[in-house]
Amino acid sequence: DAFKADPNYVPALMLRARQKAIVADFDGALSEVEGILSKESANTEAWKLKGDLLLLGKIKADDALTAYRKSIEVEPTFEPGHLAVLTVLMQQNKFDEASKQLDQLKKFAAKKPQTKLVEAQLAYQKKDYKTAKELSQELIRLAPKNPGVLQLAGAVEFQTNSLAQAETYLVLATEAEPQSVLSQNLLITTYLRSGQAAK
Protein backbone atom coordinates (compact mmCIF):
# COMPACT_ATOMS: atom_id res chain seq x y z
CA ASP A 1 0.00 0.00 0.00
CA ALA A 2 1.67 3.18 -1.29
CA PHE A 3 0.00 5.42 1.28
CA LYS A 4 1.22 3.36 4.25
CA ALA A 5 4.73 3.25 2.79
CA ASP A 6 4.78 7.03 2.32
CA PRO A 7 1.96 9.15 3.82
CA ASN A 8 3.07 12.06 1.61
CA TYR A 9 2.78 10.07 -1.63
CA VAL A 10 0.83 12.52 -3.79
CA PRO A 11 -1.04 10.06 -6.08
CA ALA A 12 -2.40 8.33 -2.95
CA LEU A 13 -3.41 11.71 -1.48
CA MET A 14 -5.18 12.62 -4.73
CA LEU A 15 -7.03 9.31 -4.65
CA ARG A 16 -8.06 9.90 -1.05
CA ALA A 17 -9.31 13.40 -1.94
CA ARG A 18 -11.39 11.98 -4.80
CA GLN A 19 -12.80 9.26 -2.54
CA LYS A 20 -13.88 11.90 -0.04
CA ALA A 21 -15.53 13.89 -2.83
CA ILE A 22 -17.47 10.81 -3.97
CA VAL A 23 -19.10 10.54 -0.53
CA ALA A 24 -19.77 14.32 -0.52
CA ASP A 25 -17.11 15.10 2.10
CA PHE A 26 -16.11 18.22 0.18
CA ASP A 27 -14.42 19.92 3.14
CA GLY A 28 -12.32 16.81 3.74
CA ALA A 29 -11.49 16.53 0.05
CA LEU A 30 -10.50 20.21 -0.11
CA SER A 31 -8.32 19.76 2.95
CA GLU A 32 -6.52 16.88 1.23
CA VAL A 33 -6.01 18.95 -1.91
CA GLU A 34 -4.71 21.92 0.06
CA GLY A 35 -2.22 19.54 1.68
CA ILE A 36 -1.07 18.35 -1.73
CA LEU A 37 -0.68 21.91 -3.02
CA SER A 38 1.36 22.87 0.04
CA LYS A 39 3.83 20.15 -1.02
CA GLU A 40 3.52 20.52 -4.80
CA SER A 41 2.27 23.97 -5.78
CA ALA A 42 2.80 23.14 -9.47
CA ASN A 43 0.48 20.10 -9.47
CA THR A 44 -1.99 20.87 -12.27
CA GLU A 45 -4.26 17.93 -11.43
CA ALA A 46 -4.54 19.13 -7.81
CA TRP A 47 -5.45 22.67 -8.94
CA LYS A 48 -8.05 21.22 -11.32
CA LEU A 49 -9.47 18.99 -8.58
CA LYS A 50 -9.60 21.97 -6.22
CA GLY A 51 -11.57 23.89 -8.84
CA ASP A 52 -13.97 20.97 -9.33
CA LEU A 53 -14.54 20.68 -5.57
CA LEU A 54 -15.15 24.42 -5.23
CA LEU A 55 -17.48 24.52 -8.23
CA LEU A 56 -19.49 21.35 -7.72
CA GLY A 57 -19.17 20.76 -4.01
CA LYS A 58 -19.14 24.27 -2.58
CA ILE A 59 -20.88 26.16 -5.43
CA LYS A 60 -18.15 28.81 -5.45
CA ALA A 61 -17.69 29.53 -9.14
CA ASP A 62 -15.28 32.47 -8.77
CA ASP A 63 -13.00 30.54 -6.40
CA ALA A 64 -13.15 27.56 -8.75
CA LEU A 65 -12.20 29.82 -11.65
CA THR A 66 -9.14 31.01 -9.71
CA ALA A 67 -8.04 27.40 -9.12
CA TYR A 68 -8.63 26.41 -12.75
CA ARG A 69 -6.65 29.44 -13.93
CA LYS A 70 -3.83 28.47 -11.58
CA SER A 71 -3.66 25.04 -13.26
CA ILE A 72 -3.04 26.64 -16.66
CA GLU A 73 -0.68 29.22 -15.22
CA VAL A 74 1.42 26.27 -14.03
CA GLU A 75 1.04 24.41 -17.34
CA PRO A 76 -0.24 26.59 -20.21
CA THR A 77 -1.14 23.58 -22.38
CA PHE A 78 -3.19 21.81 -19.68
CA GLU A 79 -6.40 21.19 -21.66
CA PRO A 80 -8.67 20.18 -18.76
CA GLY A 81 -7.85 23.49 -17.05
CA HIS A 82 -8.70 25.53 -20.16
CA LEU A 83 -11.96 23.61 -20.68
CA ALA A 84 -12.93 24.11 -17.04
CA VAL A 85 -12.26 27.87 -17.26
CA LEU A 86 -14.36 28.04 -20.42
CA THR A 87 -17.22 26.11 -18.81
CA VAL A 88 -17.39 28.50 -15.84
CA LEU A 89 -17.11 31.63 -18.01
CA MET A 90 -19.93 30.40 -20.27
CA GLN A 91 -22.09 29.59 -17.24
CA GLN A 92 -21.50 33.17 -16.09
CA ASN A 93 -22.34 34.53 -19.58
CA LYS A 94 -18.88 36.15 -19.78
CA PHE A 95 -18.62 35.59 -23.50
CA ASP A 96 -15.79 38.03 -24.24
CA GLU A 97 -13.57 36.41 -21.61
CA ALA A 98 -14.61 32.98 -22.85
CA SER A 99 -13.69 33.92 -26.43
CA LYS A 100 -10.21 34.99 -25.28
CA GLN A 101 -9.81 31.76 -23.32
CA LEU A 102 -10.91 29.76 -26.37
CA ASP A 103 -8.26 31.54 -28.45
CA GLN A 104 -5.63 30.40 -25.93
CA LEU A 105 -6.87 26.81 -26.12
CA LYS A 106 -6.96 26.83 -29.92
CA LYS A 107 -3.26 27.76 -30.05
CA PHE A 108 -2.38 24.17 -29.16
CA ALA A 109 -5.60 22.13 -29.44
CA ALA A 110 -7.57 23.66 -32.32
CA LYS A 111 -8.33 20.37 -34.04
CA LYS A 112 -9.39 18.44 -30.94
CA PRO A 113 -13.09 17.50 -30.84
CA GLN A 114 -13.48 18.83 -27.29
CA THR A 115 -12.19 22.23 -28.44
CA LYS A 116 -14.61 22.26 -31.36
CA LEU A 117 -17.47 21.28 -29.04
CA VAL A 118 -16.80 24.13 -26.62
CA GLU A 119 -16.37 26.53 -29.56
CA ALA A 120 -19.77 25.42 -30.91
CA GLN A 121 -21.35 25.78 -27.45
CA LEU A 122 -19.92 29.28 -27.11
CA ALA A 123 -21.19 30.26 -30.58
CA TYR A 124 -24.63 28.91 -29.63
CA GLN A 125 -24.69 30.88 -26.38
CA LYS A 126 -23.67 34.03 -28.28
CA LYS A 127 -26.59 33.33 -30.65
CA ASP A 128 -24.17 32.90 -33.57
CA TYR A 129 -26.23 30.02 -34.93
CA LYS A 130 -24.48 29.97 -38.32
CA THR A 131 -21.11 29.19 -36.72
CA ALA A 132 -22.70 26.87 -34.18
CA LYS A 133 -24.38 24.92 -36.99
CA GLU A 134 -21.17 24.61 -39.03
CA LEU A 135 -19.25 23.34 -36.00
CA SER A 136 -22.02 21.01 -34.83
CA GLN A 137 -22.18 19.45 -38.30
CA GLU A 138 -18.44 18.87 -38.19
CA LEU A 139 -18.81 17.31 -34.74
CA ILE A 140 -21.65 15.05 -35.93
CA ARG A 141 -19.26 13.68 -38.58
CA LEU A 142 -16.60 13.09 -35.91
CA ALA A 143 -18.85 11.71 -33.17
CA PRO A 144 -22.26 10.78 -34.61
CA LYS A 145 -23.45 9.00 -31.44
CA ASN A 146 -22.20 11.46 -28.82
CA PRO A 147 -25.26 12.63 -26.83
CA GLY A 148 -23.76 16.05 -26.07
CA VAL A 149 -23.01 16.66 -29.74
CA LEU A 150 -26.48 15.46 -30.80
CA GLN A 151 -28.13 17.65 -28.17
CA LEU A 152 -26.21 20.71 -29.32
CA ALA A 153 -26.95 19.98 -32.99
CA GLY A 154 -30.64 19.57 -32.13
CA ALA A 155 -30.68 22.84 -30.19
CA VAL A 156 -29.03 24.70 -33.08
CA GLU A 157 -31.53 23.29 -35.58
CA PHE A 158 -34.39 24.22 -33.23
CA GLN A 159 -33.14 27.82 -32.98
CA THR A 160 -32.90 28.08 -36.77
CA ASN A 161 -36.43 26.62 -37.11
CA SER A 162 -35.27 23.43 -38.87
CA LEU A 163 -37.69 21.44 -36.74
CA ALA A 164 -37.57 18.10 -38.60
CA GLN A 165 -33.77 18.02 -38.35
CA ALA A 166 -33.91 19.15 -34.71
CA GLU A 167 -36.30 16.28 -33.96
CA THR A 168 -33.96 13.76 -35.63
CA TYR A 169 -30.96 14.85 -33.56
CA LEU A 170 -32.90 15.15 -30.31
CA VAL A 171 -34.50 11.71 -30.67
CA LEU A 172 -31.00 10.27 -31.15
CA ALA A 173 -29.71 12.29 -28.17
CA THR A 174 -32.45 11.01 -25.86
CA GLU A 175 -31.89 7.43 -27.06
CA ALA A 176 -28.15 7.77 -26.40
CA GLU A 177 -28.67 9.38 -22.97
CA PRO A 178 -32.22 8.70 -21.73
CA GLN A 179 -31.63 10.47 -18.39
CA SER A 180 -30.89 13.83 -20.08
CA VAL A 181 -33.71 16.14 -19.02
CA LEU A 182 -32.45 18.92 -21.31
CA SER A 183 -32.63 16.72 -24.44
CA GLN A 184 -36.11 15.52 -23.45
CA ASN A 185 -37.35 19.06 -22.85
CA LEU A 186 -35.91 20.28 -26.15
CA LEU A 187 -37.55 17.37 -27.96
CA ILE A 188 -40.95 18.07 -26.35
CA THR A 189 -40.65 21.77 -27.25
CA THR A 190 -39.76 20.78 -30.83
CA TYR A 191 -42.86 18.58 -31.04
CA LEU A 192 -45.03 21.41 -29.70
CA ARG A 193 -43.60 23.97 -32.10
CA SER A 194 -44.03 21.67 -35.09
CA GLY A 195 -47.63 20.83 -34.10
CA GLN A 196 -46.91 17.26 -32.99
CA ALA A 197 -48.20 17.60 -29.44
CA ALA A 198 -49.60 14.03 -29.59
CA LYS A 199 -46.06 12.60 -29.58
DOFI-679706 format. One record per residue (C-alpha): x, y, z; residue number from 1; residue in one letter. Coordinates in nm, 2 decimals, padded with zeros to 4 digits. Layout:
# DOFI-679706
REC   east  north     up num residu
REC      X      Y      Z NUM      A
...
This chain:
# DOFI-679706
REC   east  north     up num residu
REC  00.00  00.00  00.00   1      D
REC  00.17  00.32 -00.13   2      A
REC  00.00  00.54  00.13   3      F
REC  00.12  00.34  00.42   4      K
REC  00.47  00.32  00.28   5      A
REC  00.48  00.70  00.23   6      D
REC  00.20  00.91  00.38   7      P
REC  00.31  01.21  00.16   8      N
REC  00.28  01.01 -00.16   9      Y
REC  00.08  01.25 -00.38  10      V
REC -00.10  01.01 -00.61  11      P
REC -00.24  00.83 -00.30  12      A
REC -00.34  01.17 -00.15  13      L
REC -00.52  01.26 -00.47  14      M
REC -00.70  00.93 -00.47  15      L
REC -00.81  00.99 -00.10  16      R
REC -00.93  01.34 -00.19  17      A
REC -01.14  01.20 -00.48  18      R
REC -01.28  00.93 -00.25  19      Q
REC -01.39  01.19  00.00  20      K
REC -01.55  01.39 -00.28  21      A
REC -01.75  01.08 -00.40  22      I
REC -01.91  01.05 -00.05  23      V
REC -01.98  01.43 -00.05  24      A
REC -01.71  01.51  00.21  25      D
REC -01.61  01.82  00.02  26      F
REC -01.44  01.99  00.31  27      D
REC -01.23  01.68  00.37  28      G
REC -01.15  01.65  00.01  29      A
REC -01.05  02.02 -00.01  30      L
REC -00.83  01.98  00.30  31      S
REC -00.65  01.69  00.12  32      E
REC -00.60  01.90 -00.19  33      V
REC -00.47  02.19  00.01  34      E
REC -00.22  01.95  00.17  35      G
REC -00.11  01.84 -00.17  36      I
REC -00.07  02.19 -00.30  37      L
REC  00.14  02.29  00.00  38      S
REC  00.38  02.02 -00.10  39      K
REC  00.35  02.05 -00.48  40      E
REC  00.23  02.40 -00.58  41      S
REC  00.28  02.31 -00.95  42      A
REC  00.05  02.01 -00.95  43      N
REC -00.20  02.09 -01.23  44      T
REC -00.43  01.79 -01.14  45      E
REC -00.45  01.91 -00.78  46      A
REC -00.54  02.27 -00.89  47      W
REC -00.80  02.12 -01.13  48      K
REC -00.95  01.90 -00.86  49      L
REC -00.96  02.20 -00.62  50      K
REC -01.16  02.39 -00.88  51      G
REC -01.40  02.10 -00.93  52      D
REC -01.45  02.07 -00.56  53      L
REC -01.51  02.44 -00.52  54      L
REC -01.75  02.45 -00.82  55      L
REC -01.95  02.14 -00.77  56      L
REC -01.92  02.08 -00.40  57      G
REC -01.91  02.43 -00.26  58      K
REC -02.09  02.62 -00.54  59      I
REC -01.82  02.88 -00.55  60      K
REC -01.77  02.95 -00.91  61      A
REC -01.53  03.25 -00.88  62      D
REC -01.30  03.05 -00.64  63      D
REC -01.32  02.76 -00.88  64      A
REC -01.22  02.98 -01.17  65      L
REC -00.91  03.10 -00.97  66      T
REC -00.80  02.74 -00.91  67      A
REC -00.86  02.64 -01.28  68      Y
REC -00.66  02.94 -01.39  69      R
REC -00.38  02.85 -01.16  70      K
REC -00.37  02.50 -01.33  71      S
REC -00.30  02.66 -01.67  72      I
REC -00.07  02.92 -01.52  73      E
REC  00.14  02.63 -01.40  74      V
REC  00.10  02.44 -01.73  75      E
REC -00.02  02.66 -02.02  76      P
REC -00.11  02.36 -02.24  77      T
REC -00.32  02.18 -01.97  78      F
REC -00.64  02.12 -02.17  79      E
REC -00.87  02.02 -01.88  80      P
REC -00.79  02.35 -01.71  81      G
REC -00.87  02.55 -02.02  82      H
REC -01.20  02.36 -02.07  83      L
REC -01.29  02.41 -01.70  84      A
REC -01.23  02.79 -01.73  85      V
REC -01.44  02.80 -02.04  86      L
REC -01.72  02.61 -01.88  87      T
REC -01.74  02.85 -01.58  88      V
REC -01.71  03.16 -01.80  89      L
REC -01.99  03.04 -02.03  90      M
REC -02.21  02.96 -01.72  91      Q
REC -02.15  03.32 -01.61  92      Q
REC -02.23  03.45 -01.96  93      N
REC -01.89  03.61 -01.98  94      K
REC -01.86  03.56 -02.35  95      F
REC -01.58  03.80 -02.42  96      D
REC -01.36  03.64 -02.16  97      E
REC -01.46  03.30 -02.28  98      A
REC -01.37  03.39 -02.64  99      S
REC -01.02  03.50 -02.53 100      K
REC -00.98  03.18 -02.33 101      Q
REC -01.09  02.98 -02.64 102      L
REC -00.83  03.15 -02.85 103      D
REC -00.56  03.04 -02.59 104      Q
REC -00.69  02.68 -02.61 105      L
REC -00.70  02.68 -02.99 106      K
REC -00.33  02.78 -03.00 107      K
REC -00.24  02.42 -02.92 108      F
REC -00.56  02.21 -02.94 109      A
REC -00.76  02.37 -03.23 110      A
REC -00.83  02.04 -03.40 111      K
REC -00.94  01.84 -03.09 112      K
REC -01.31  01.75 -03.08 113      P
REC -01.35  01.88 -02.73 114      Q
REC -01.22  02.22 -02.84 115      T
REC -01.46  02.23 -03.14 116      K
REC -01.75  02.13 -02.90 117      L
REC -01.68  02.41 -02.66 118      V
REC -01.64  02.65 -02.96 119      E
REC -01.98  02.54 -03.09 120      A
REC -02.13  02.58 -02.75 121      Q
REC -01.99  02.93 -02.71 122      L
REC -02.12  03.03 -03.06 123      A
REC -02.46  02.89 -02.96 124      Y
REC -02.47  03.09 -02.64 125      Q
REC -02.37  03.40 -02.83 126      K
REC -02.66  03.33 -03.07 127      K
REC -02.42  03.29 -03.36 128      D
REC -02.62  03.00 -03.49 129      Y
REC -02.45  03.00 -03.83 130      K
REC -02.11  02.92 -03.67 131      T
REC -02.27  02.69 -03.42 132      A
REC -02.44  02.49 -03.70 133      K
REC -02.12  02.46 -03.90 134      E
REC -01.93  02.33 -03.60 135      L
REC -02.20  02.10 -03.48 136      S
REC -02.22  01.94 -03.83 137      Q
REC -01.84  01.89 -03.82 138      E
REC -01.88  01.73 -03.47 139      L
REC -02.17  01.51 -03.59 140      I
REC -01.93  01.37 -03.86 141      R
REC -01.66  01.31 -03.59 142      L
REC -01.89  01.17 -03.32 143      A
REC -02.23  01.08 -03.46 144      P
REC -02.35  00.90 -03.14 145      K
REC -02.22  01.15 -02.88 146      N
REC -02.53  01.26 -02.68 147      P
REC -02.38  01.61 -02.61 148      G
REC -02.30  01.67 -02.97 149      V
REC -02.65  01.55 -03.08 150      L
REC -02.81  01.77 -02.82 151      Q
REC -02.62  02.07 -02.93 152      L
REC -02.69  02.00 -03.30 153      A
REC -03.06  01.96 -03.21 154      G
REC -03.07  02.28 -03.02 155      A
REC -02.90  02.47 -03.31 156      V
REC -03.15  02.33 -03.56 157      E
REC -03.44  02.42 -03.32 158      F
REC -03.31  02.78 -03.30 159      Q
REC -03.29  02.81 -03.68 160      T
REC -03.64  02.66 -03.71 161      N
REC -03.53  02.34 -03.89 162      S
REC -03.77  02.14 -03.67 163      L
REC -03.76  01.81 -03.86 164      A
REC -03.38  01.80 -03.84 165      Q
REC -03.39  01.92 -03.47 166      A
REC -03.63  01.63 -03.40 167      E
REC -03.40  01.38 -03.56 168      T
REC -03.10  01.49 -03.36 169      Y
REC -03.29  01.52 -03.03 170      L
REC -03.45  01.17 -03.07 171      V
REC -03.10  01.03 -03.11 172      L
REC -02.97  01.23 -02.82 173      A
REC -03.25  01.10 -02.59 174      T
REC -03.19  00.74 -02.71 175      E
REC -02.82  00.78 -02.64 176      A
REC -02.87  00.94 -02.30 177      E
REC -03.22  00.87 -02.17 178      P
REC -03.16  01.05 -01.84 179      Q
REC -03.09  01.38 -02.01 180      S
REC -03.37  01.61 -01.90 181      V
REC -03.25  01.89 -02.13 182      L
REC -03.26  01.67 -02.44 183      S
REC -03.61  01.55 -02.35 184      Q
REC -03.74  01.91 -02.28 185      N
REC -03.59  02.03 -02.62 186      L
REC -03.76  01.74 -02.80 187      L
REC -04.10  01.81 -02.64 188      I
REC -04.06  02.18 -02.72 189      T
REC -03.98  02.08 -03.08 190      T
REC -04.29  01.86 -03.10 191      Y
REC -04.50  02.14 -02.97 192      L
REC -04.36  02.40 -03.21 193      R
REC -04.40  02.17 -03.51 194      S
REC -04.76  02.08 -03.41 195      G
REC -04.69  01.73 -03.30 196      Q
REC -04.82  01.76 -02.94 197      A
REC -04.96  01.40 -02.96 198      A
REC -04.61  01.26 -02.96 199      K
